[in-house]
């Protein structure tokens, strides 16, 4: 069924509310588990205004994202970003410059929400298809994005739900675009760019798990089909899990993990960790990722069982 939800529409296990021109909120069993802010006029230009997902919560209501933390005001929950795009910064904040370090430049762009091309509501899922334009600091249109978000897989017994995030980034600049990261510009082990999760402050020092049994900071820059992060909540008793499937990239460059548990929690399946990706005029980069939010700090056996059922 395809429809545009009224300001409040009940969809079986999900409730969808839409504050038109600003945000869409998804709830399960009375808990607002996800808020997608697609247009926020309050974001300062230096923070690279763009759509973001915050707050995200477990089915029990515990927050699993951070918003404008004091160390990086441009971090907002989960966002699609590019830190280095042919000299432009769609991440926010200063840019890493080889030989100079982080430098404030007049190069911070923004992403404009143009329309929702599909709002598909079923009893168990919400699918959004969105068109966006990436606009440079000088006002030039460089990227036409088609984005799809699917909220689904609510499983009260397991205490989990899922978000699928697929995007197509088409070069409309009229010249080649180079996608990179601070690592491609000279800073070791700082290959962040692309789809990025910033966790809550209380999850600092949490546990990182990977398929090969490794984890923790040694996972930086590695390649694996998934990565999980577990932490303990502030205010709410217990812990939670964020499981990210690296997914796929249409580029020849492999997706590599940017991940930290200190000085803050972060996960990013980077499409250009230490190798740049070039897009010719008219060419499209396609990325697909999945995020799972769970109520408890899952053990390895639980993660393996979930991955076997729901990997992508």
C-alpha positions in Angstrom: 0.0 0.0 0.0 1.3 3.4 -0.9 0.0 6.5 1.0 0.9 9.7 2.7 0.3 9.4 6.4 -2.0 11.8 8.2 -0.3 13.6 11.1 -0.9 10.5 13.2 -1.6 7.1 11.6 -1.5 3.7 13.3 0.0 0.9 11.4 -0.3 -2.2 13.6 3.0 -2.5 15.4 4.1 0.9 14.3 2.7 4.4 14.7 3.9 7.1 12.2 3.5 10.8 12.8 4.6 13.5 10.4 5.3 17.1 11.3 5.2 18.4 7.7 8.2 20.2 6.5 10.3 19.1 9.5 10.4 15.5 10.7 8.8 12.0 10.7 8.5 10.0 14.0 8.2 6.2 14.2 6.9 4.6 17.3 6.4 1.0 18.5 4.2 0.1 21.4 4.0 3.7 22.4 7.8 4.3 22.3 9.2 6.7 19.8 12.0 4.6 18.4 13.1 6.8 15.5 12.9 10.4 14.4 14.0 11.4 11.0 14.6 15.2 10.8 14.7 16.0 7.1 14.6 19.8 7.3 16.0 21.7 10.3 16.4 25.4 9.7 18.1 25.8 13.1 21.3 24.0 12.1 24.2 26.5 11.8 25.9 26.5 8.4 29.3 25.4 9.9 27.6 22.1 11.0 26.7 21.2 7.3 22.9 21.2 7.5 21.6 17.8 6.4 18.9 15.3 7.3 19.6 13.2 10.4 18.1 10.4 12.5 17.9 11.4 16.2 16.8 10.3 18.6 16.9 6.6 18.0 15.8 4.4 20.9 15.5 0.8 21.9 12.0 -0.7 22.2 12.2 0.0 25.9 12.9 3.7 25.2 16.7 3.9 26.0 18.5 6.4 23.7 21.2 5.0 21.4 22.3 8.2 19.6 23.9 11.5 20.5 23.0 15.0 19.3 25.4 18.0 19.0 27.9 16.6 21.5 30.3 19.3 22.9 33.3 17.7 21.1 31.8 17.7 17.6 28.6 19.8 17.3 28.1 18.5 13.8 27.5 15.0 15.0 23.8 14.3 15.0 22.6 10.7 15.6 22.9 8.9 12.2 23.7 10.9 9.1 24.8 10.4 5.5 27.9 12.5 5.1 31.1 13.0 3.0 34.0 14.6 4.8 36.1 15.3 1.7 34.4 15.8 -1.7 36.7 17.4 -4.2 37.6 20.1 -1.6 34.1 20.5 -0.2 33.1 19.4 3.3 29.6 17.8 3.7 30.6 16.6 7.2 30.7 19.8 9.1 33.3 21.6 11.2 37.0 22.1 10.1 38.6 20.1 7.2 41.8 18.0 7.6 44.5 19.5 5.3 47.7 17.6 4.6 50.6 19.3 6.5 48.3 21.7 8.4 45.9 19.5 10.3 42.3 20.5 10.9 41.7 23.9 9.4 38.5 26.0 9.3 37.8 26.7 5.6 34.9 28.3 3.7 34.0 24.9 2.2 31.1 23.6 4.3 28.2 22.5 2.2 24.6 21.4 2.9 22.1 18.8 1.8 18.7 20.1 0.8 15.6 17.9 1.1 13.6 18.3 -2.1 10.7 15.9 -1.8 9.5 12.5 -0.6 8.8 10.5 -3.7 7.3 7.6 -1.8 5.8 7.2 1.7 4.8 3.6 2.0 3.1 2.5 5.2 2.3 -1.2 5.9 1.2 -2.8 9.2 4.9 -3.6 10.0 7.1 -1.1 8.1 7.5 2.5 7.0 9.5 3.1 3.7 10.6 6.6 2.7 12.1 7.5 -0.7 13.6 10.9 -0.7 15.2 13.2 -3.3 18.0 15.6 -2.0 20.5 18.0 -3.6 24.0 18.5 -2.2 24.9 22.2 -2.4 28.4 23.6 -1.9 29.4 26.6 0.2 29.4 28.6 -3.1 25.9 27.5 -3.9 26.8 25.0 -6.7 24.7 21.8 -7.1 27.2 18.8 -7.1 25.2 15.7 -6.1 21.6 14.5 -6.8 20.7 11.9 -4.1 18.0 9.4 -4.1 17.7 7.9 -0.6 15.5 5.2 0.8 14.9 4.5 4.5 13.0 1.5 5.7 12.0 1.1 9.4 10.9 -2.5 10.0 11.6 -5.8 11.8 10.1 -4.8 15.1 10.6 -8.0 17.3 9.3 -7.5 20.9 10.5 -11.0 21.9 14.1 -10.3 20.8 13.7 -6.6 21.8 15.0 -5.4 18.4 14.1 -3.4 15.3 15.9 -2.6 12.1 16.6 0.4 9.8 17.7 -0.1 6.2 19.5 2.9 4.5 20.1 2.8 0.8 21.4 5.7 -1.2 22.3 6.7 -4.8 24.7 9.6 -5.2 24.8 10.9 -8.8 27.4 13.4 -9.9 25.7 16.5 -11.4 28.7 18.8 -11.0 29.7 18.6 -14.7 33.3 17.5 -13.6 34.8 14.6 -11.8 34.1 14.2 -8.1 36.6 12.7 -5.7 35.3 11.1 -2.5 37.8 10.9 0.3 38.4 11.1 4.1 41.0 12.6 6.5 43.1 9.5 6.0 43.2 9.9 2.2 44.4 13.4 3.0 47.2 12.4 5.4 45.7 11.5 8.8 46.2 7.9 9.8 43.3 5.8 11.0 40.8 8.6 10.5 39.0 7.4 7.4 35.5 8.6 8.3 33.2 9.5 5.5 29.7 8.2 4.5 27.0 6.7 6.8 27.9 7.6 10.4 26.5 6.7 13.8 27.4 8.7 16.9 26.5 6.9 20.1 25.5 8.4 23.5 28.2 9.6 25.9 27.4 6.9 28.4 28.4 4.3 25.8 32.0 5.5 25.7 34.3 2.5 26.4 31.7 0.0 25.2 32.4 -3.4 23.6 33.1 -3.8 19.9 32.5 -7.2 18.3 33.3 -8.4 14.8 32.8 -11.7 12.9 36.4 -12.9 13.4 36.2 -12.7 17.1 38.2 -9.5 17.3 37.0 -6.1 18.2 37.7 -2.9 20.1 40.0 -0.3 18.5 41.9 -3.0 16.5 38.8 -3.1 14.2 39.7 0.3 12.8 40.2 0.1 9.0 39.3 -3.6 8.8 36.9 -5.2 6.3 34.0 -7.4 7.6 30.3 -8.0 6.8 29.2 -6.6 10.2 30.3 -4.9 13.4 28.4 -4.6 16.7 28.8 -2.2 19.6 27.3 -2.8 23.1 27.0 -0.3 25.9 25.4 0.5 29.2 22.7 3.2 29.4 22.7 6.2 31.6 19.4 6.8 33.5 17.8 3.6 32.2 18.9 0.3 33.7 20.6 -2.2 31.5 22.4 -2.0 28.2 21.8 -2.2 24.4 23.4 -3.2 21.1 23.9 -1.4 17.8 24.6 -3.9 15.1 25.7 -2.4 11.7 25.9 -4.5 8.5 28.5 -3.0 6.3 26.3 -3.7 3.3 27.4 -2.9 -0.2 29.1 -0.2 -2.3 29.1 0.0 -6.1 32.6 1.3 -6.1 35.6 -1.0 -6.5 37.0 0.3 -3.2 36.0 -2.0 -0.3 33.9 -0.7 2.6 36.2 -0.4 5.7 35.2 0.2 9.3 35.8 3.5 11.0 35.0 2.6 14.6 35.8 4.0 18.0 34.8 3.4 21.6 37.0 6.2 23.0 37.0 9.1 23.3 33.4 8.6 22.0 31.4 5.8 20.5 31.1 5.8 16.7 30.6 3.4 13.8 31.0 4.2 10.1 31.2 1.7 7.2 33.4 4.1 5.1 33.4 3.9 1.3 36.7 5.8 1.1 38.6 5.0 4.3 42.1 5.0 2.7 41.4 5.0 -1.0 39.5 7.8 -2.9 36.5 7.0 -5.0 36.1 8.9 -8.2 32.8 9.7 -9.9 32.7 10.8 -13.5 30.0 13.3 -14.6 26.7 11.6 -14.5 28.1 8.5 -12.6 26.4 7.2 -9.5 27.7 5.7 -6.3 25.3 3.3 -4.6 25.5 2.4 -1.0 23.3 0.1 1.2 23.5 -0.4 4.9 21.5 -2.0 7.7 21.3 -1.0 11.4 19.8 -3.1 14.2 18.9 -1.6 17.6 18.5 -4.1 20.4 17.4 -3.7 24.0 20.1 -5.7 25.7 23.9 -6.0 25.3 23.8 -9.1 23.1 26.4 -11.8 23.5 28.2 -13.2 20.5 25.9 -16.2 20.1 22.9 -13.9 19.9 24.6 -11.7 17.3 25.6 -14.7 15.2 22.0 -16.0 15.2 20.6 -12.7 14.2 23.1 -12.2 11.4 22.3 -15.7 10.1 18.6 -14.7 9.8 18.8 -11.0 8.8 22.2 -10.3 7.1 22.2 -8.3 3.9 
